[in-house]
Structures are given as structure tokens and as C-alpha cells.
Amino acid sequence: MPTGDIWIYPHSAIVGTTSTTTWAPELITPFGRRFTEGRIELSRKERTANARLVVDIINTKRKFSLTYSEIDGNDLTYGGRNIIGLNALVDLYDMQTILVLVIEYGGTRGTEQYDVIMNPINFERVLMRDDGLWTGVTIEFEEI
């Protein structure tokens, strides 16, 4: 995988065959994409009798965001590789299942894989075609 590639597939498929669908990792379109990574901190905060704040950090999880200035609705083929568009990402969200997100960071960090859930996707259609051209698209994932 080239540096910067982000792949996704349903966890239940584990790159194989489910009851009716054969799944393989799908390359998420890199065109016009901004990738953001952050942390979600699960903690408990309370004040003691003398008003001192005590924080108990239970766990931290990662969150990922893909923001597109514009994205095509349909899948594309570029450089001999199939790249999924917004329609396929919405289909993955509609499955309401755990997904596997594979990120190629490059360098010493290499490739990392996360089990995630996808949050609802908001988008605006700017071109009325069969597949559409969409803007203002943000796709968010949270590590489970």
C-alpha cells in the first residue's frame, strides 16, 4: 500500500465471504481528502472534600475524520486501482456494523489497523448527475 492510503471493510467479513457478499478491503478516495486523527479520553472526574480535582483516566480511544471539499458519488478507477466513492461509504454506514479501518502511515509507523464504528455522514449535493458530486462531506470513525 502506498503511504497515505486508507482502506475499509466490514469486520464481520474479515476479507472473505459473508452470506451473500464477497468483501475485500476497499480504498477510500484520496482526492480532495483531509485526514484528521485524535483521541477520545474516557475518564471519571470528581472533587475531593478539600475541592482538589481527581481524574481517573479509564481508557483512550482513537477517532478519525475524513473531510472532503468535493467527492464523487460513484466508485472510480485510477492508476489501475478501484477507489470507492461516497455511495459505497454510505452503504457501509447503512450496514450498521463494526468496520476495519487500515491506514498506511509510512515511515517507521507503517500500517495500522483499527476496529471502528462509522458515525452518520452529512453531505450536500452540488451537481445533479446520476452519481452526483458532493461537497462538505465529513466521515467520522471511532475506535471501539
Phi and psi in radians as a Rosetta constraint file:
Dihedral C 1 N 2 CA 2 C 2 CIRCULARHARMONIC -1.185 0.35
Dihedral N 2 CA 2 C 2 N 3 CIRCULARHARMONIC 2.638 0.35
Dihedral C 2 N 3 CA 3 C 3 CIRCULARHARMONIC -0.988 0.35
Dihedral N 3 CA 3 C 3 N 4 CIRCULARHARMONIC 2.372 0.35
Dihedral C 3 N 4 CA 4 C 4 CIRCULARHARMONIC 1.659 0.35
Dihedral N 4 CA 4 C 4 N 5 CIRCULARHARMONIC -0.199 0.35
Dihedral C 4 N 5 CA 5 C 5 CIRCULARHARMONIC -1.211 0.35
Dihedral N 5 CA 5 C 5 N 6 CIRCULARHARMONIC 2.502 0.35
Dihedral C 5 N 6 CA 6 C 6 CIRCULARHARMONIC -2.258 0.35
Dihedral N 6 CA 6 C 6 N 7 CIRCULARHARMONIC 2.182 0.35
Dihedral C 6 N 7 CA 7 C 7 CIRCULARHARMONIC -2.035 0.35
Dihedral N 7 CA 7 C 7 N 8 CIRCULARHARMONIC 2.705 0.35
Dihedral C 7 N 8 CA 8 C 8 CIRCULARHARMONIC -2.565 0.35
Dihedral N 8 CA 8 C 8 N 9 CIRCULARHARMONIC 2.570 0.35
Dihedral C 8 N 9 CA 9 C 9 CIRCULARHARMONIC -2.810 0.35
Dihedral N 9 CA 9 C 9 N 10 CIRCULARHARMONIC 2.747 0.35
Dihedral C 9 N 10 CA 10 C 10 CIRCULARHARMONIC -1.133 0.35
Dihedral N 10 CA 10 C 10 N 11 CIRCULARHARMONIC 2.370 0.35
Dihedral C 10 N 11 CA 11 C 11 CIRCULARHARMONIC -1.045 0.35
Dihedral N 11 CA 11 C 11 N 12 CIRCULARHARMONIC -0.705 0.35
Dihedral C 11 N 12 CA 12 C 12 CIRCULARHARMONIC -1.116 0.35
Dihedral N 12 CA 12 C 12 N 13 CIRCULARHARMONIC -0.408 0.35
Dihedral C 12 N 13 CA 13 C 13 CIRCULARHARMONIC -1.372 0.35
Dihedral N 13 CA 13 C 13 N 14 CIRCULARHARMONIC -0.590 0.35
Dihedral C 13 N 14 CA 14 C 14 CIRCULARHARMONIC 0.669 0.35
Dihedral N 14 CA 14 C 14 N 15 CIRCULARHARMONIC 0.943 0.35
Dihedral C 14 N 15 CA 15 C 15 CIRCULARHARMONIC 0.827 0.35
Dihedral N 15 CA 15 C 15 N 16 CIRCULARHARMONIC 1.199 0.35
Dihedral C 15 N 16 CA 16 C 16 CIRCULARHARMONIC -2.884 0.35
Dihedral N 16 CA 16 C 16 N 17 CIRCULARHARMONIC -2.495 0.35
Dihedral C 16 N 17 CA 17 C 17 CIRCULARHARMONIC -2.055 0.35
Dihedral N 17 CA 17 C 17 N 18 CIRCULARHARMONIC 2.250 0.35
Dihedral C 17 N 18 CA 18 C 18 CIRCULARHARMONIC -1.655 0.35
Dihedral N 18 CA 18 C 18 N 19 CIRCULARHARMONIC -2.924 0.35
Dihedral C 18 N 19 CA 19 C 19 CIRCULARHARMONIC -0.987 0.35
Dihedral N 19 CA 19 C 19 N 20 CIRCULARHARMONIC -0.704 0.35
Dihedral C 19 N 20 CA 20 C 20 CIRCULARHARMONIC -2.268 0.35
Dihedral N 20 CA 20 C 20 N 21 CIRCULARHARMONIC -0.120 0.35
Dihedral C 20 N 21 CA 21 C 21 CIRCULARHARMONIC -2.259 0.35
Dihedral N 21 CA 21 C 21 N 22 CIRCULARHARMONIC 2.385 0.35
Dihedral C 21 N 22 CA 22 C 22 CIRCULARHARMONIC -1.661 0.35
Dihedral N 22 CA 22 C 22 N 23 CIRCULARHARMONIC 2.242 0.35
Dihedral C 22 N 23 CA 23 C 23 CIRCULARHARMONIC -2.024 0.35
Dihedral N 23 CA 23 C 23 N 24 CIRCULARHARMONIC 2.515 0.35
Dihedral C 23 N 24 CA 24 C 24 CIRCULARHARMONIC -2.406 0.35
Dihedral N 24 CA 24 C 24 N 25 CIRCULARHARMONIC 2.776 0.35
Dihedral C 24 N 25 CA 25 C 25 CIRCULARHARMONIC -0.992 0.35
Dihedral N 25 CA 25 C 25 N 26 CIRCULARHARMONIC 2.349 0.35
Dihedral C 25 N 26 CA 26 C 26 CIRCULARHARMONIC -1.862 0.35
Dihedral N 26 CA 26 C 26 N 27 CIRCULARHARMONIC 2.310 0.35
Dihedral C 26 N 27 CA 27 C 27 CIRCULARHARMONIC -1.374 0.35
Dihedral N 27 CA 27 C 27 N 28 CIRCULARHARMONIC 2.134 0.35
Dihedral C 27 N 28 CA 28 C 28 CIRCULARHARMONIC -1.402 0.35
Dihedral N 28 CA 28 C 28 N 29 CIRCULARHARMONIC 2.334 0.35
Dihedral C 28 N 29 CA 29 C 29 CIRCULARHARMONIC -0.942 0.35
Dihedral N 29 CA 29 C 29 N 30 CIRCULARHARMONIC 2.272 0.35
Dihedral C 29 N 30 CA 30 C 30 CIRCULARHARMONIC -1.550 0.35
Dihedral N 30 CA 30 C 30 N 31 CIRCULARHARMONIC -0.179 0.35
Dihedral C 30 N 31 CA 31 C 31 CIRCULARHARMONIC -1.242 0.35
Dihedral N 31 CA 31 C 31 N 32 CIRCULARHARMONIC 2.107 0.35
Dihedral C 31 N 32 CA 32 C 32 CIRCULARHARMONIC 1.273 0.35
Dihedral N 32 CA 32 C 32 N 33 CIRCULARHARMONIC 0.315 0.35
Dihedral C 32 N 33 CA 33 C 33 CIRCULARHARMONIC -1.649 0.35
Dihedral N 33 CA 33 C 33 N 34 CIRCULARHARMONIC 2.443 0.35
Dihedral C 33 N 34 CA 34 C 34 CIRCULARHARMONIC -2.066 0.35
Dihedral N 34 CA 34 C 34 N 35 CIRCULARHARMONIC 2.219 0.35
Dihedral C 34 N 35 CA 35 C 35 CIRCULARHARMONIC -1.857 0.35
Dihedral N 35 CA 35 C 35 N 36 CIRCULARHARMONIC 2.246 0.35
Dihedral C 35 N 36 CA 36 C 36 CIRCULARHARMONIC -2.211 0.35
Dihedral N 36 CA 36 C 36 N 37 CIRCULARHARMONIC 2.393 0.35
Dihedral C 36 N 37 CA 37 C 37 CIRCULARHARMONIC -2.208 0.35
Dihedral N 37 CA 37 C 37 N 38 CIRCULARHARMONIC 2.393 0.35
Dihedral C 37 N 38 CA 38 C 38 CIRCULARHARMONIC -2.563 0.35
Dihedral N 38 CA 38 C 38 N 39 CIRCULARHARMONIC -2.949 0.35
Dihedral C 38 N 39 CA 39 C 39 CIRCULARHARMONIC -2.205 0.35
Dihedral N 39 CA 39 C 39 N 40 CIRCULARHARMONIC 2.577 0.35
Dihedral C 39 N 40 CA 40 C 40 CIRCULARHARMONIC -1.980 0.35
Dihedral N 40 CA 40 C 40 N 41 CIRCULARHARMONIC 2.187 0.35
Dihedral C 40 N 41 CA 41 C 41 CIRCULARHARMONIC -1.824 0.35
Dihedral N 41 CA 41 C 41 N 42 CIRCULARHARMONIC 2.146 0.35
Dihedral C 41 N 42 CA 42 C 42 CIRCULARHARMONIC -1.694 0.35
Dihedral N 42 CA 42 C 42 N 43 CIRCULARHARMONIC 1.974 0.35
Dihedral C 42 N 43 CA 43 C 43 CIRCULARHARMONIC -2.514 0.35
Dihedral N 43 CA 43 C 43 N 44 CIRCULARHARMONIC 2.895 0.35
Dihedral C 43 N 44 CA 44 C 44 CIRCULARHARMONIC -2.171 0.35
Dihedral N 44 CA 44 C 44 N 45 CIRCULARHARMONIC 2.212 0.35
Dihedral C 44 N 45 CA 45 C 45 CIRCULARHARMONIC -2.113 0.35
Dihedral N 45 CA 45 C 45 N 46 CIRCULARHARMONIC 2.334 0.35
Dihedral C 45 N 46 CA 46 C 46 CIRCULARHARMONIC -2.599 0.35
Dihedral N 46 CA 46 C 46 N 47 CIRCULARHARMONIC 2.741 0.35
Dihedral C 46 N 47 CA 47 C 47 CIRCULARHARMONIC -1.780 0.35
Dihedral N 47 CA 47 C 47 N 48 CIRCULARHARMONIC 2.449 0.35
Dihedral C 47 N 48 CA 48 C 48 CIRCULARHARMONIC -1.409 0.35
Dihedral N 48 CA 48 C 48 N 49 CIRCULARHARMONIC 3.091 0.35
Dihedral C 48 N 49 CA 49 C 49 CIRCULARHARMONIC -1.037 0.35
Dihedral N 49 CA 49 C 49 N 50 CIRCULARHARMONIC -0.539 0.35
Dihedral C 49 N 50 CA 50 C 50 CIRCULARHARMONIC -1.609 0.35
Dihedral N 50 CA 50 C 50 N 51 CIRCULARHARMONIC 0.272 0.35
Dihedral C 50 N 51 CA 51 C 51 CIRCULARHARMONIC 1.327 0.35
Dihedral N 51 CA 51 C 51 N 52 CIRCULARHARMONIC 0.164 0.35
Dihedral C 51 N 52 CA 52 C 52 CIRCULARHARMONIC -1.300 0.35
Dihedral N 52 CA 52 C 52 N 53 CIRCULARHARMONIC 2.332 0.35
Dihedral C 52 N 53 CA 53 C 53 CIRCULARHARMONIC -1.434 0.35
Dihedral N 53 CA 53 C 53 N 54 CIRCULARHARMONIC 2.249 0.35
Dihedral C 53 N 54 CA 54 C 54 CIRCULARHARMONIC -2.047 0.35
Dihedral N 54 CA 54 C 54 N 55 CIRCULARHARMONIC 2.214 0.35
Dihedral C 54 N 55 CA 55 C 55 CIRCULARHARMONIC -2.063 0.35
Dihedral N 55 CA 55 C 55 N 56 CIRCULARHARMONIC 2.206 0.35
Dihedral C 55 N 56 CA 56 C 56 CIRCULARHARMONIC -1.947 0.35
Dihedral N 56 CA 56 C 56 N 57 CIRCULARHARMONIC 1.835 0.35
Dihedral C 56 N 57 CA 57 C 57 CIRCULARHARMONIC -1.432 0.35
Dihedral N 57 CA 57 C 57 N 58 CIRCULARHARMONIC 2.025 0.35
Dihedral C 57 N 58 CA 58 C 58 CIRCULARHARMONIC -1.453 0.35
Dihedral N 58 CA 58 C 58 N 59 CIRCULARHARMONIC -0.780 0.35
Dihedral C 58 N 59 CA 59 C 59 CIRCULARHARMONIC -2.927 0.35
Dihedral N 59 CA 59 C 59 N 60 CIRCULARHARMONIC 2.804 0.35
Dihedral C 59 N 60 CA 60 C 60 CIRCULARHARMONIC -2.201 0.35
Dihedral N 60 CA 60 C 60 N 61 CIRCULARHARMONIC 2.485 0.35
Dihedral C 60 N 61 CA 61 C 61 CIRCULARHARMONIC -2.241 0.35
Dihedral N 61 CA 61 C 61 N 62 CIRCULARHARMONIC 2.778 0.35
Dihedral C 61 N 62 CA 62 C 62 CIRCULARHARMONIC -1.612 0.35
Dihedral N 62 CA 62 C 62 N 63 CIRCULARHARMONIC 2.650 0.35
Dihedral C 62 N 63 CA 63 C 63 CIRCULARHARMONIC -2.277 0.35
Dihedral N 63 CA 63 C 63 N 64 CIRCULARHARMONIC 2.536 0.35
Dihedral C 63 N 64 CA 64 C 64 CIRCULARHARMONIC -2.259 0.35
Dihedral N 64 CA 64 C 64 N 65 CIRCULARHARMONIC 2.545 0.35
Dihedral C 64 N 65 CA 65 C 65 CIRCULARHARMONIC -2.395 0.35
Dihedral N 65 CA 65 C 65 N 66 CIRCULARHARMONIC 2.303 0.35
Dihedral C 65 N 66 CA 66 C 66 CIRCULARHARMONIC -1.999 0.35
Dihedral N 66 CA 66 C 66 N 67 CIRCULARHARMONIC 2.074 0.35
Dihedral C 66 N 67 CA 67 C 67 CIRCULARHARMONIC -2.028 0.35
Dihedral N 67 CA 67 C 67 N 68 CIRCULARHARMONIC 2.292 0.35
Dihedral C 67 N 68 CA 68 C 68 CIRCULARHARMONIC -2.053 0.35
Dihedral N 68 CA 68 C 68 N 69 CIRCULARHARMONIC 2.295 0.35
Dihedral C 68 N 69 CA 69 C 69 CIRCULARHARMONIC -1.214 0.35
Dihedral N 69 CA 69 C 69 N 70 CIRCULARHARMONIC -0.710 0.35
Dihedral C 69 N 70 CA 70 C 70 CIRCULARHARMONIC -2.588 0.35
Dihedral N 70 CA 70 C 70 N 71 CIRCULARHARMONIC 2.543 0.35
Dihedral C 70 N 71 CA 71 C 71 CIRCULARHARMONIC -2.559 0.35
Dihedral N 71 CA 71 C 71 N 72 CIRCULARHARMONIC 2.458 0.35
Dihedral C 71 N 72 CA 72 C 72 CIRCULARHARMONIC -1.393 0.35
Dihedral N 72 CA 72 C 72 N 73 CIRCULARHARMONIC 2.596 0.35
Dihedral C 72 N 73 CA 73 C 73 CIRCULARHARMONIC -1.269 0.35
Dihedral N 73 CA 73 C 73 N 74 CIRCULARHARMONIC -0.763 0.35
Dihedral C 73 N 74 CA 74 C 74 CIRCULARHARMONIC -1.531 0.35
Dihedral N 74 CA 74 C 74 N 75 CIRCULARHARMONIC 2.874 0.35
Dihedral C 74 N 75 CA 75 C 75 CIRCULARHARMONIC -1.189 0.35
Dihedral N 75 CA 75 C 75 N 76 CIRCULARHARMONIC 2.713 0.35
Dihedral C 75 N 76 CA 76 C 76 CIRCULARHARMONIC -2.204 0.35
Dihedral N 76 CA 76 C 76 N 77 CIRCULARHARMONIC 2.793 0.35
Dihedral C 76 N 77 CA 77 C 77 CIRCULARHARMONIC -2.080 0.35
Dihedral N 77 CA 77 C 77 N 78 CIRCULARHARMONIC 2.163 0.35
Dihedral C 77 N 78 CA 78 C 78 CIRCULARHARMONIC -2.454 0.35
Dihedral N 78 CA 78 C 78 N 79 CIRCULARHARMONIC 2.194 0.35
Dihedral C 78 N 79 CA 79 C 79 CIRCULARHARMONIC 1.043 0.35
Dihedral N 79 CA 79 C 79 N 80 CIRCULARHARMONIC 0.573 0.35
Dihedral C 79 N 80 CA 80 C 80 CIRCULARHARMONIC 1.351 0.35
Dihedral N 80 CA 80 C 80 N 81 CIRCULARHARMONIC 0.127 0.35
Dihedral C 80 N 81 CA 81 C 81 CIRCULARHARMONIC -2.008 0.35
Dihedral N 81 CA 81 C 81 N 82 CIRCULARHARMONIC 2.412 0.35
Dihedral C 81 N 82 CA 82 C 82 CIRCULARHARMONIC -1.414 0.35
Dihedral N 82 CA 82 C 82 N 83 CIRCULARHARMONIC 2.285 0.35
Dihedral C 82 N 83 CA 83 C 83 CIRCULARHARMONIC -2.160 0.35
Dihedral N 83 CA 83 C 83 N 84 CIRCULARHARMONIC 2.193 0.35
Dihedral C 83 N 84 CA 84 C 84 CIRCULARHARMONIC -1.413 0.35
Dihedral N 84 CA 84 C 84 N 85 CIRCULARHARMONIC 2.548 0.35
Dihedral C 84 N 85 CA 85 C 85 CIRCULARHARMONIC -1.791 0.35
Dihedral N 85 CA 85 C 85 N 86 CIRCULARHARMONIC -2.877 0.35
Dihedral C 85 N 86 CA 86 C 86 CIRCULARHARMONIC -1.118 0.35
Dihedral N 86 CA 86 C 86 N 87 CIRCULARHARMONIC -0.695 0.35
Dihedral C 86 N 87 CA 87 C 87 CIRCULARHARMONIC -1.002 0.35
Dihedral N 87 CA 87 C 87 N 88 CIRCULARHARMONIC -0.754 0.35
Dihedral C 87 N 88 CA 88 C 88 CIRCULARHARMONIC -1.172 0.35
Dihedral N 88 CA 88 C 88 N 89 CIRCULARHARMONIC -0.644 0.35
Dihedral C 88 N 89 CA 89 C 89 CIRCULARHARMONIC -1.161 0.35
Dihedral N 89 CA 89 C 89 N 90 CIRCULARHARMONIC -0.690 0.35
Dihedral C 89 N 90 CA 90 C 90 CIRCULARHARMONIC -1.122 0.35
Dihedral N 90 CA 90 C 90 N 91 CIRCULARHARMONIC -0.700 0.35
Dihedral C 90 N 91 CA 91 C 91 CIRCULARHARMONIC -1.045 0.35
Dihedral N 91 CA 91 C 91 N 92 CIRCULARHARMONIC -0.729 0.35
Dihedral C 91 N 92 CA 92 C 92 CIRCULARHARMONIC -1.111 0.35
Dihedral N 92 CA 92 C 92 N 93 CIRCULARHARMONIC -0.713 0.35
Dihedral C 92 N 93 CA 93 C 93 CIRCULARHARMONIC -1.090 0.35
Dihedral N 93 CA 93 C 93 N 94 CIRCULARHARMONIC -0.762 0.35
Dihedral C 93 N 94 CA 94 C 94 CIRCULARHARMONIC -1.092 0.35
Dihedral N 94 CA 94 C 94 N 95 CIRCULARHARMONIC -0.373 0.35
Dihedral C 94 N 95 CA 95 C 95 CIRCULARHARMONIC -1.181 0.35
Dihedral N 95 CA 95 C 95 N 96 CIRCULARHARMONIC -0.393 0.35
Dihedral C 95 N 96 CA 96 C 96 CIRCULARHARMONIC 0.881 0.35
Dihedral N 96 CA 96 C 96 N 97 CIRCULARHARMONIC 0.937 0.35
Dihedral C 96 N 97 CA 97 C 97 CIRCULARHARMONIC -2.336 0.35
Dihedral N 97 CA 97 C 97 N 98 CIRCULARHARMONIC 2.928 0.35
Dihedral C 97 N 98 CA 98 C 98 CIRCULARHARMONIC -1.235 0.35
Dihedral N 98 CA 98 C 98 N 99 CIRCULARHARMONIC 2.406 0.35
Dihedral C 98 N 99 CA 99 C 99 CIRCULARHARMONIC -2.018 0.35
Dihedral N 99 CA 99 C 99 N 100 CIRCULARHARMONIC 2.775 0.35
Dihedral C 99 N 100 CA 100 C 100 CIRCULARHARMONIC -1.921 0.35
Dihedral N 100 CA 100 C 100 N 101 CIRCULARHARMONIC 2.136 0.35
Dihedral C 100 N 101 CA 101 C 101 CIRCULARHARMONIC -1.876 0.35
Dihedral N 101 CA 101 C 101 N 102 CIRCULARHARMONIC 2.150 0.35
Dihedral C 101 N 102 CA 102 C 102 CIRCULARHARMONIC -2.005 0.35
Dihedral N 102 CA 102 C 102 N 103 CIRCULARHARMONIC 2.140 0.35
Dihedral C 102 N 103 CA 103 C 103 CIRCULARHARMONIC -2.088 0.35
Dihedral N 103 CA 103 C 103 N 104 CIRCULARHARMONIC 2.219 0.35
Dihedral C 103 N 104 CA 104 C 104 CIRCULARHARMONIC -1.674 0.35
Dihedral N 104 CA 104 C 104 N 105 CIRCULARHARMONIC 1.725 0.35
Dihedral C 104 N 105 CA 105 C 105 CIRCULARHARMONIC -1.394 0.35
Dihedral N 105 CA 105 C 105 N 106 CIRCULARHARMONIC -0.564 0.35
Dihedral C 105 N 106 CA 106 C 106 CIRCULARHARMONIC 1.446 0.35
Dihedral N 106 CA 106 C 106 N 107 CIRCULARHARMONIC 3.069 0.35
Dihedral C 106 N 107 CA 107 C 107 CIRCULARHARMONIC 1.067 0.35
Dihedral N 107 CA 107 C 107 N 108 CIRCULARHARMONIC -2.571 0.35
Dihedral C 107 N 108 CA 108 C 108 CIRCULARHARMONIC -1.284 0.35
Dihedral N 108 CA 108 C 108 N 109 CIRCULARHARMONIC -0.374 0.35
Dihedral C 108 N 109 CA 109 C 109 CIRCULARHARMONIC -1.305 0.35
Dihedral N 109 CA 109 C 109 N 110 CIRCULARHARMONIC -0.536 0.35
Dihedral C 109 N 110 CA 110 C 110 CIRCULARHARMONIC 1.136 0.35
Dihedral N 110 CA 110 C 110 N 111 CIRCULARHARMONIC -2.443 0.35
Dihedral C 110 N 111 CA 111 C 111 CIRCULARHARMONIC -1.837 0.35
Dihedral N 111 CA 111 C 111 N 112 CIRCULARHARMONIC 2.333 0.35
Dihedral C 111 N 112 CA 112 C 112 CIRCULARHARMONIC -2.203 0.35
Dihedral N 112 CA 112 C 112 N 113 CIRCULARHARMONIC 2.609 0.35
Dihedral C 112 N 113 CA 113 C 113 CIRCULARHARMONIC -2.217 0.35
Dihedral N 113 CA 113 C 113 N 114 CIRCULARHARMONIC 2.385 0.35
Dihedral C 113 N 114 CA 114 C 114 CIRCULARHARMONIC -2.332 0.35
Dihedral N 114 CA 114 C 114 N 115 CIRCULARHARMONIC 2.441 0.35
Dihedral C 114 N 115 CA 115 C 115 CIRCULARHARMONIC -1.491 0.35
Dihedral N 115 CA 115 C 115 N 116 CIRCULARHARMONIC 2.175 0.35
Dihedral C 115 N 116 CA 116 C 116 CIRCULARHARMONIC -2.382 0.35
Dihedral N 116 CA 116 C 116 N 117 CIRCULARHARMONIC 2.868 0.35
Dihedral C 116 N 117 CA 117 C 117 CIRCULARHARMONIC -2.005 0.35
Dihedral N 117 CA 117 C 117 N 118 CIRCULARHARMONIC 2.622 0.35
Dihedral C 117 N 118 CA 118 C 118 CIRCULARHARMONIC -1.761 0.35
Dihedral N 118 CA 118 C 118 N 119 CIRCULARHARMONIC 2.317 0.35
Dihedral C 118 N 119 CA 119 C 119 CIRCULARHARMONIC -1.428 0.35
Dihedral N 119 CA 119 C 119 N 120 CIRCULARHARMONIC 2.845 0.35
Dihedral C 119 N 120 CA 120 C 120 CIRCULARHARMONIC -0.969 0.35
Dihedral N 120 CA 120 C 120 N 121 CIRCULARHARMONIC 2.549 0.35
Dihedral C 120 N 121 CA 121 C 121 CIRCULARHARMONIC -1.805 0.35
Dihedral N 121 CA 121 C 121 N 122 CIRCULARHARMONIC 2.268 0.35
Dihedral C 121 N 122 CA 122 C 122 CIRCULARHARMONIC -1.888 0.35
Dihedral N 122 CA 122 C 122 N 123 CIRCULARHARMONIC 2.442 0.35
Dihedral C 122 N 123 CA 123 C 123 CIRCULARHARMONIC -2.750 0.35
Dihedral N 123 CA 123 C 123 N 124 CIRCULARHARMONIC 2.843 0.35
Dihedral C 123 N 124 CA 124 C 124 CIRCULARHARMONIC -2.249 0.35
Dihedral N 124 CA 124 C 124 N 125 CIRCULARHARMONIC 2.275 0.35
Dihedral C 124 N 125 CA 125 C 125 CIRCULARHARMONIC -1.500 0.35
Dihedral N 125 CA 125 C 125 N 126 CIRCULARHARMONIC 2.197 0.35
Dihedral C 125 N 126 CA 126 C 126 CIRCULARHARMONIC -1.928 0.35
Dihedral N 126 CA 126 C 126 N 127 CIRCULARHARMONIC -0.253 0.35
Dihedral C 126 N 127 CA 127 C 127 CIRCULARHARMONIC -2.406 0.35
Dihedral N 127 CA 127 C 127 N 128 CIRCULARHARMONIC 2.126 0.35
Dihedral C 127 N 128 CA 128 C 128 CIRCULARHARMONIC -1.519 0.35
Dihedral N 128 CA 128 C 128 N 129 CIRCULARHARMONIC 1.697 0.35
Dihedral C 128 N 129 CA 129 C 129 CIRCULARHARMONIC -2.298 0.35
Dihedral N 129 CA 129 C 129 N 130 CIRCULARHARMONIC -3.083 0.35
Dihedral C 129 N 130 CA 130 C 130 CIRCULARHARMONIC -0.979 0.35
Dihedral N 130 CA 130 C 130 N 131 CIRCULARHARMONIC -0.835 0.35
Dihedral C 130 N 131 CA 131 C 131 CIRCULARHARMONIC -1.745 0.35
Dihedral N 131 CA 131 C 131 N 132 CIRCULARHARMONIC -0.358 0.35
Dihedral C 131 N 132 CA 132 C 132 CIRCULARHARMONIC 1.428 0.35
Dihedral N 132 CA 132 C 132 N 133 CIRCULARHARMONIC 2.728 0.35
Dihedral C 132 N 133 CA 133 C 133 CIRCULARHARMONIC -2.103 0.35
Dihedral N 133 CA 133 C 133 N 134 CIRCULARHARMONIC 2.226 0.35
Dihedral C 133 N 134 CA 134 C 134 CIRCULARHARMONIC -2.060 0.35
Dihedral N 134 CA 134 C 134 N 135 CIRCULARHARMONIC 2.638 0.35
Dihedral C 134 N 135 CA 135 C 135 CIRCULARHARMONIC -2.364 0.35
Dihedral N 135 CA 135 C 135 N 136 CIRCULARHARMONIC 2.874 0.35
Dihedral C 135 N 136 CA 136 C 136 CIRCULARHARMONIC 1.127 0.35
Dihedral N 136 CA 136 C 136 N 137 CIRCULARHARMONIC 0.592 0.35
Dihedral C 136 N 137 CA 137 C 137 CIRCULARHARMONIC -1.628 0.35
Dihedral N 137 CA 137 C 137 N 138 CIRCULARHARMONIC 2.203 0.35
Dihedral C 137 N 138 CA 138 C 138 CIRCULARHARMONIC -2.221 0.35
Dihedral N 138 CA 138 C 138 N 139 CIRCULARHARMONIC 2.184 0.35
Dihedral C 138 N 139 CA 139 C 139 CIRCULARHARMONIC -2.012 0.35
Dihedral N 139 CA 139 C 139 N 140 CIRCULARHARMONIC 2.124 0.35
Dihedral C 139 N 140 CA 140 C 140 CIRCULARHARMONIC -2.022 0.35
Dihedral N 140 CA 140 C 140 N 141 CIRCULARHARMONIC 2.446 0.35
Dihedral C 140 N 141 CA 141 C 141 CIRCULARHARMONIC -2.207 0.35
Dihedral N 141 CA 141 C 141 N 142 CIRCULARHARMONIC 2.501 0.35
Dihedral C 141 N 142 CA 142 C 142 CIRCULARHARMONIC -2.166 0.35
Dihedral N 142 CA 142 C 142 N 143 CIRCULARHARMONIC 2.297 0.35
Dihedral C 142 N 143 CA 143 C 143 CIRCULARHARMONIC -1.139 0.35
Dihedral N 143 CA 143 C 143 N 144 CIRCULARHARMONIC 2.432 0.35
